[in-house]
Amino acid sequence: PVSCISLSLSPSMAAWDLSVTVEDLGPDAPPVTLSVASDLHVGGVILKLVEKTQIKRDWSDHALWWEQKQRWLLRTAWTLEKYGIHADARLFFMPQHKPLKLGLPSGITLRLRACFSNPVFQTVMGICRMLNIRHPEELSLLRPVEEKKKKKDKDSAREIYDLTEVPLSSASQPSLYNGMPAHFADSPQMEAIYKMLSVTQPPPAPEVISKQYRPASVVDKAHIHGRWLDSSRCLMQQGIQENDRVWLRFKYFAFYDIEPKYDAVRLSQLYEQARWAILLEDIDCTEEEMMLFGALQYHISKVSQSEPQMLSSNAAMDDLESALQSLEVKMEGESSSASEMLENMTAPELNDYLKIFRPKRLTLKGYKQYWFKFQDTSISYFKSKEESIGEPIQQINLKGCEVAPDVNVAAQKFLIRLLIPAPEGMNEVYLRCENEQQYAQWMAACRLGSKGKSLADSSFQSEIQSIRSFLAMQKTSSGSHGNAPASDESINTHSLVSPRYHKKYKAKQLTPRILDAYQNVAQLSLMDAVMRFLQIWQALPDFGLSYVVVRFKGSRKDEVLGIAPNRLIRIDLGVGDVVKTWRYNNMKQWNVNWDIRQV
């Protein structure tokens, strides 16, 4: 019958030779040639390969890599025909997990086994699981920046800590033993590595800071951001080979659910990344803030030497503690009276005399005093308290606006800088407060308003409290240094501030200023100091900004696009000035045309 003839002539049945290079046979071994047919599935090819090599070992982690197409053949049920593989295909049979050198934010380098066949997103999840870092979606891998090499530095090769023997588990949460993952509790050496990951490093020497690459402009920052690996493609597809060096860094600056009890490694690495961002001037801050950062670093390194570092406590006790806490909250909720509940339901108001200044208006007038009223998420102002019953001069809706502090406690300057979305960009407004008390209340109110929350929100009082404690830290204590170290020599100030201040001040000029700021943080515990450092870092105006070099539609030159958690910024490449800002909450959409590579 005709059907039989057509079947026997079917090309899929014809056998042909397929050559596969088996990595385990060594670099000089010739490829293994197999006789296959197009309807043979990938699993069958692997089976033939293993039989032909005659090596007795566990092959479960091995898979085929197709060199020309840069892809893994992971669907073992697919046939060669379905994948489109012919006799000219260059195939490699190799393990999917290979050693990788991983540079951490703290400067420590680990050698560990990472997955080269899954998308980078899943590879990072595997690495974080091994290191006990929760919320791996906040991190990613990037290609390292080449450091300035000097001829003398030949000996200073970095020590690499080997974790390649750690078995890869598929459990979402590592099983903990004495507060650390079980695989770190195997030997004293492994335990020492885990302790090193979960403690803060001592301040770096000034020479180390000056040797590091520092981005000089927005374009430099954009080039660093261009080094992030694509999280949807695997390491092999991005040219990363076995034993190559990559960096693990926090990429998305929305740190979810930080819990010091469980996040020892996550917190210490986050602190290190924040510290280096400040020391290498990756993010701008004022001189007062730099002195405070310096004081906190000094305090953290001092306390971490004397205070045992936090490793997670007993899980059962933690569960009991949280159950008791939630019970306490429930009991409190039930005991409140009807009058208290009614009081909580009506949103409180904030009224006071403040001064306002608008830099955009072409006038030389300074600050003018008005009676201000904060209600819901808006600020209204009137000529005087008596006129506040009528129509306001202006009402500013704070929802979606940007709030930044401009404070110098020593000079009694308490300004709130508001950037208010407008059709043609952003309108700038400054509010001047008389004292700390007034500033803390209005700043807290503005921050809540910008998030669309009213003063009735439960976080209002805690926001006031955190602003007050931040102001208290910036106070310089005139008079005696109560808890200052006996000799000022014990503090190497150039290790605590960025190189700009090395040039501006001598070490002995910086010492009293850092010790002054230190007076205000000296009582903090290690954990509180680390958390406070991160809070102040997160409050900086440029926090969380990523830069990309782009070309806008209709433009002939490249520009820089800054991507922040709440806005997009268009920056002139030549001058570095902000040309325009778009807020996400009043933006309909934005598109990238990948064909002509324009925004």
Phi, psi and omega in degrees: 000154184301320184301322181295317181298312182298327181291317182291335180270358182301127185294337184296337182278341183294134180276145177215164184268135178236125179257136183231130176273123179262116185300325185291344181279355179104159186293333185266354183292141179289157179298150177274129180260129180243147173264117185228166171240157185297338181268011177281135180276163185301321178302321179294322178298314181298319181298315179299318181300310183299318180296322184287325182287333179058029175263128178272111177193175178276113183261008191297335183270354184279151176207170181265136177244128182263107189300308186298319184271356181051055178213152175272143176262080188269345179271093188290344180275347180287145178276164178299325180295318182295323177284343182081032182267130177239183186297337182274002183291135175264107183250143177238136179253111187209165179293149178277332178259125181225162179293145181218140175268124187243116176271124181266163179305331183282358180092354178283141176248129178249149170247117183218167180272127179234159182276122181265357185252338178276162173303150183306326180305315181284328176299316180296322178300318179296318180296315182294325178297318180295321184270000180063049175250118180282162180054061181295346181295345180278348185248164173203181182251145174220157178288137183290156176273135179292134179271157177292120182261134174246154183299325183293340190279015184300323185285334190278048177291137182293143174283136181246128181265125190269122176238020186292341181279350183293124180292144181272120181258154179260000180293142184289329179240127179292145178284130186266145176223119185056036176082002178231157179303145187304324183291344176271347182269004184293319185217159179301327180295315180295322180297320180297322179295316181296319179298322180294325179289329188261006175246157179280143181279152177295157181303139182288154177292148181306325180296323180295319180296314185290339181280338183290153178289128178242124178294125184271337184215176179298326181294318177301317180297321180296324179294322178295317180294337178285354182270354178298139176282152178287121186285352180262355178244158184277169183299317182299322181292343183253019173077012178274125182254171177305137179067011174289163182256129173227162178256141170257121182221159172285127184251322183254115191273056173229091189276111189269132166053060178281122184232102185310329182299321187254348191248041183303308183290316182301315182292316183293323179288325178294318178299317181296319180295320179295317182297316180291328177299325181279317181293328181263013177055035177286337179226137184278144172213164182283169181297319179300316181296321180298320179295322179291319176299319179298315181296319180294319178298317180299315181295316182297316182290328180291313184289324185292339176284329184261329185266131178298139183288154185281115169247152187304143180271189183296127185297321182296319179295321179298317180299317181297316181299314182292326178296317179295321180297314182293327177295318179299317180298317180298314181299318179298317182300321184287335187274350184288141184279168182297321182294323179295318181296320180296320179298320182289334184283333179271123184293133178289161178244161178232123180229139177184165172276125175228167176251146182233147179216134179242104184295336185291324182296136184280064178230158179260004180292146180270220182282138176243142184270134177221166174270120184255146181227125179253119181221137185053249179237025183235152173248129174242148175227149187230162180299320180207173182298323183295327184274003186288356178280330184274207181283139178284159174296317177204149174240128181250120176274121187275350185300123179083003179272170183254133183241124179228141178278149171223090193232138167224103187297319183299322181269007181054044179252116181235091182248145172245121181260121180249131172249113188254127182300135177219161184306323185265015180136230182234137174262135183259134178222136175249134173248131180252127178258156184281321187213176183300316183303309181295317181299314183300318181293312184288324178296317179298318180297318181295320180297318178294316180301321181294336178267005179081020180250149179264180181290347179285350182296141186295339184276000185299311183294320181291328177295316178301315183299316183290327177293318180298317182291328177293320178294321181299325180292330184277352180290134176264134183267112177283151181104208189284149174272094184305303183251028178289148178297152186302312179248133180291347181292338186287357181243117179267092189297330182290350174275348190253348182233166184283159185306334179303322182277341174296321182284324188284322184231149171283160182302321184286343174280329182284328187306306181299327182290318180291322180292328176299312179293328181297327180307325187276347182244357187298339182273350186289145173285167182304313184295318180296322181294317179297315180297321180294319177303314181293323180296317182292322176299316182290339181273354180293143185302325184267012184298137174077015181271129173245142184246138178225137175279124183225172170234126181277152180302131178083358181257149183261350183236158178289147175226176179249134176252122176265129180248115181247168180300337185233000184200165171247141183234130176263123187239134177289127187292323184289312187265332183086011180273150176283124182269317183204150177235135175242130177271141179299324187283352170234033179245129181285310177194163171220144187231152171243125175268101186290337181292312179258006176052057177229152178262000000 
